[in-house]
Amino acid sequence: MEQPTFAELEYAHKKHKTRREKFLERLEALVPWERLEARIEPH
């Protein structure tokens, strides 16, 4: 088992989500990543 880093420990105790985190969560929910990856994979 690895020892957690300072960044991981700090993030674990964080209470509020940043605007960036909220945006990325919303993007994850909206974008059909599997279909997008399948479409660009041949290139």
Phi and psi restraints in degrees (range 20) as a CNS / XPLOR table:
assign (resid 1 and name C) (resid 2 and name N)
       (resid 2 and name CA) (resid 2 and name C) 1.0 -83.6 20.0 2
assign (resid 2 and name N) (resid 2 and name CA)
       (resid 2 and name C) (resid 3 and name N) 1.0 149.1 20.0 2
assign (resid 2 and name C) (resid 3 and name N)
       (resid 3 and name CA) (resid 3 and name C) 1.0 -77.4 20.0 2
assign (resid 3 and name N) (resid 3 and name CA)
       (resid 3 and name C) (resid 4 and name N) 1.0 133.7 20.0 2
assign (resid 3 and name C) (resid 4 and name N)
       (resid 4 and name CA) (resid 4 and name C) 1.0 -67.2 20.0 2
assign (resid 4 and name N) (resid 4 and name CA)
       (resid 4 and name C) (resid 5 and name N) 1.0 149.9 20.0 2
assign (resid 4 and name C) (resid 5 and name N)
       (resid 5 and name CA) (resid 5 and name C) 1.0 -82.7 20.0 2
assign (resid 5 and name N) (resid 5 and name CA)
       (resid 5 and name C) (resid 6 and name N) 1.0 167.1 20.0 2
assign (resid 5 and name C) (resid 6 and name N)
       (resid 6 and name CA) (resid 6 and name C) 1.0 -60.7 20.0 2
assign (resid 6 and name N) (resid 6 and name CA)
       (resid 6 and name C) (resid 7 and name N) 1.0 -40.0 20.0 2
assign (resid 6 and name C) (resid 7 and name N)
       (resid 7 and name CA) (resid 7 and name C) 1.0 -63.4 20.0 2
assign (resid 7 and name N) (resid 7 and name CA)
       (resid 7 and name C) (resid 8 and name N) 1.0 -41.9 20.0 2
assign (resid 7 and name C) (resid 8 and name N)
       (resid 8 and name CA) (resid 8 and name C) 1.0 -64.5 20.0 2
assign (resid 8 and name N) (resid 8 and name CA)
       (resid 8 and name C) (resid 9 and name N) 1.0 -40.6 20.0 2
assign (resid 8 and name C) (resid 9 and name N)
       (resid 9 and name CA) (resid 9 and name C) 1.0 -66.1 20.0 2
assign (resid 9 and name N) (resid 9 and name CA)
       (resid 9 and name C) (resid 10 and name N) 1.0 -41.6 20.0 2
assign (resid 9 and name C) (resid 10 and name N)
       (resid 10 and name CA) (resid 10 and name C) 1.0 -65.2 20.0 2
assign (resid 10 and name N) (resid 10 and name CA)
       (resid 10 and name C) (resid 11 and name N) 1.0 -41.9 20.0 2
assign (resid 10 and name C) (resid 11 and name N)
       (resid 11 and name CA) (resid 11 and name C) 1.0 -66.5 20.0 2
assign (resid 11 and name N) (resid 11 and name CA)
       (resid 11 and name C) (resid 12 and name N) 1.0 -34.6 20.0 2
assign (resid 11 and name C) (resid 12 and name N)
       (resid 12 and name CA) (resid 12 and name C) 1.0 -65.1 20.0 2
assign (resid 12 and name N) (resid 12 and name CA)
       (resid 12 and name C) (resid 13 and name N) 1.0 -28.1 20.0 2
assign (resid 12 and name C) (resid 13 and name N)
       (resid 13 and name CA) (resid 13 and name C) 1.0 -99.5 20.0 2
assign (resid 13 and name N) (resid 13 and name CA)
       (resid 13 and name C) (resid 14 and name N) 1.0 7.7 20.0 2
assign (resid 13 and name C) (resid 14 and name N)
       (resid 14 and name CA) (resid 14 and name C) 1.0 -74.5 20.0 2
assign (resid 14 and name N) (resid 14 and name CA)
       (resid 14 and name C) (resid 15 and name N) 1.0 138.4 20.0 2
assign (resid 14 and name C) (resid 15 and name N)
       (resid 15 and name CA) (resid 15 and name C) 1.0 -98.6 20.0 2
assign (resid 15 and name N) (resid 15 and name CA)
       (resid 15 and name C) (resid 16 and name N) 1.0 -43.4 20.0 2
assign (resid 15 and name C) (resid 16 and name N)
       (resid 16 and name CA) (resid 16 and name C) 1.0 -104.2 20.0 2
assign (resid 16 and name N) (resid 16 and name CA)
       (resid 16 and name C) (resid 17 and name N) 1.0 146.7 20.0 2
assign (resid 16 and name C) (resid 17 and name N)
       (resid 17 and name CA) (resid 17 and name C) 1.0 -89.4 20.0 2
assign (resid 17 and name N) (resid 17 and name CA)
       (resid 17 and name C) (resid 18 and name N) 1.0 142.6 20.0 2
assign (resid 17 and name C) (resid 18 and name N)
       (resid 18 and name CA) (resid 18 and name C) 1.0 -78.1 20.0 2
assign (resid 18 and name N) (resid 18 and name CA)
       (resid 18 and name C) (resid 19 and name N) 1.0 165.7 20.0 2
assign (resid 18 and name C) (resid 19 and name N)
       (resid 19 and name CA) (resid 19 and name C) 1.0 -59.6 20.0 2
assign (resid 19 and name N) (resid 19 and name CA)
       (resid 19 and name C) (resid 20 and name N) 1.0 -37.0 20.0 2
assign (resid 19 and name C) (resid 20 and name N)
       (resid 20 and name CA) (resid 20 and name C) 1.0 -64.2 20.0 2
assign (resid 20 and name N) (resid 20 and name CA)
       (resid 20 and name C) (resid 21 and name N) 1.0 -44.9 20.0 2
assign (resid 20 and name C) (resid 21 and name N)
       (resid 21 and name CA) (resid 21 and name C) 1.0 -63.2 20.0 2
assign (resid 21 and name N) (resid 21 and name CA)
       (resid 21 and name C) (resid 22 and name N) 1.0 -41.5 20.0 2
assign (resid 21 and name C) (resid 22 and name N)
       (resid 22 and name CA) (resid 22 and name C) 1.0 -62.9 20.0 2
assign (resid 22 and name N) (resid 22 and name CA)
       (resid 22 and name C) (resid 23 and name N) 1.0 -43.2 20.0 2
assign (resid 22 and name C) (resid 23 and name N)
       (resid 23 and name CA) (resid 23 and name C) 1.0 -61.3 20.0 2
assign (resid 23 and name N) (resid 23 and name CA)
       (resid 23 and name C) (resid 24 and name N) 1.0 -46.6 20.0 2
assign (resid 23 and name C) (resid 24 and name N)
       (resid 24 and name CA) (resid 24 and name C) 1.0 -66.6 20.0 2
assign (resid 24 and name N) (resid 24 and name CA)
       (resid 24 and name C) (resid 25 and name N) 1.0 -35.9 20.0 2
assign (resid 24 and name C) (resid 25 and name N)
       (resid 25 and name CA) (resid 25 and name C) 1.0 -63.4 20.0 2
assign (resid 25 and name N) (resid 25 and name CA)
       (resid 25 and name C) (resid 26 and name N) 1.0 -42.5 20.0 2
assign (resid 25 and name C) (resid 26 and name N)
       (resid 26 and name CA) (resid 26 and name C) 1.0 -65.6 20.0 2
assign (resid 26 and name N) (resid 26 and name CA)
       (resid 26 and name C) (resid 27 and name N) 1.0 -40.9 20.0 2
assign (resid 26 and name C) (resid 27 and name N)
       (resid 27 and name CA) (resid 27 and name C) 1.0 -62.3 20.0 2
assign (resid 27 and name N) (resid 27 and name CA)
       (resid 27 and name C) (resid 28 and name N) 1.0 -42.6 20.0 2
assign (resid 27 and name C) (resid 28 and name N)
       (resid 28 and name CA) (resid 28 and name C) 1.0 -58.4 20.0 2
assign (resid 28 and name N) (resid 28 and name CA)
       (resid 28 and name C) (resid 29 and name N) 1.0 -40.0 20.0 2
assign (resid 28 and name C) (resid 29 and name N)
       (resid 29 and name CA) (resid 29 and name C) 1.0 -73.2 20.0 2
assign (resid 29 and name N) (resid 29 and name CA)
       (resid 29 and name C) (resid 30 and name N) 1.0 -31.3 20.0 2
assign (resid 29 and name C) (resid 30 and name N)
       (resid 30 and name CA) (resid 30 and name C) 1.0 -88.0 20.0 2
assign (resid 30 and name N) (resid 30 and name CA)
       (resid 30 and name C) (resid 31 and name N) 1.0 -33.7 20.0 2
assign (resid 30 and name C) (resid 31 and name N)
       (resid 31 and name CA) (resid 31 and name C) 1.0 -88.3 20.0 2
assign (resid 31 and name N) (resid 31 and name CA)
       (resid 31 and name C) (resid 32 and name N) 1.0 127.5 20.0 2
assign (resid 31 and name C) (resid 32 and name N)
       (resid 32 and name CA) (resid 32 and name C) 1.0 -79.1 20.0 2
assign (resid 32 and name N) (resid 32 and name CA)
       (resid 32 and name C) (resid 33 and name N) 1.0 80.8 20.0 2
assign (resid 32 and name C) (resid 33 and name N)
       (resid 33 and name CA) (resid 33 and name C) 1.0 -59.7 20.0 2
assign (resid 33 and name N) (resid 33 and name CA)
       (resid 33 and name C) (resid 34 and name N) 1.0 -38.2 20.0 2
assign (resid 33 and name C) (resid 34 and name N)
       (resid 34 and name CA) (resid 34 and name C) 1.0 -62.8 20.0 2
assign (resid 34 and name N) (resid 34 and name CA)
       (resid 34 and name C) (resid 35 and name N) 1.0 -45.1 20.0 2
assign (resid 34 and name C) (resid 35 and name N)
       (resid 35 and name CA) (resid 35 and name C) 1.0 -65.7 20.0 2
assign (resid 35 and name N) (resid 35 and name CA)
       (resid 35 and name C) (resid 36 and name N) 1.0 -40.3 20.0 2
assign (resid 35 and name C) (resid 36 and name N)
       (resid 36 and name CA) (resid 36 and name C) 1.0 -64.7 20.0 2
assign (resid 36 and name N) (resid 36 and name CA)
       (resid 36 and name C) (resid 37 and name N) 1.0 -45.1 20.0 2
assign (resid 36 and name C) (resid 37 and name N)
       (resid 37 and name CA) (resid 37 and name C) 1.0 -63.2 20.0 2
assign (resid 37 and name N) (resid 37 and name CA)
       (resid 37 and name C) (resid 38 and name N) 1.0 -41.0 20.0 2
assign (resid 37 and name C) (resid 38 and name N)
       (resid 38 and name CA) (resid 38 and name C) 1.0 -63.9 20.0 2
assign (resid 38 and name N) (resid 38 and name CA)
       (resid 38 and name C) (resid 39 and name N) 1.0 -35.4 20.0 2
assign (resid 38 and name C) (resid 39 and name N)
       (resid 39 and name CA) (resid 39 and name C) 1.0 -72.5 20.0 2
assign (resid 39 and name N) (resid 39 and name CA)
       (resid 39 and name C) (resid 40 and name N) 1.0 -36.8 20.0 2
assign (resid 39 and name C) (resid 40 and name N)
       (resid 40 and name CA) (resid 40 and name C) 1.0 -92.9 20.0 2
assign (resid 40 and name N) (resid 40 and name CA)
       (resid 40 and name C) (resid 41 and name N) 1.0 -11.3 20.0 2
assign (resid 40 and name C) (resid 41 and name N)
       (resid 41 and name CA) (resid 41 and name C) 1.0 -56.2 20.0 2
assign (resid 41 and name N) (resid 41 and name CA)
       (resid 41 and name C) (resid 42 and name N) 1.0 -42.5 20.0 2
assign (resid 41 and name C) (resid 42 and name N)
       (resid 42 and name CA) (resid 42 and name C) 1.0 -62.1 20.0 2
assign (resid 42 and name N) (resid 42 and name CA)
       (resid 42 and name C) (resid 43 and name N) 1.0 -21.9 20.0 2
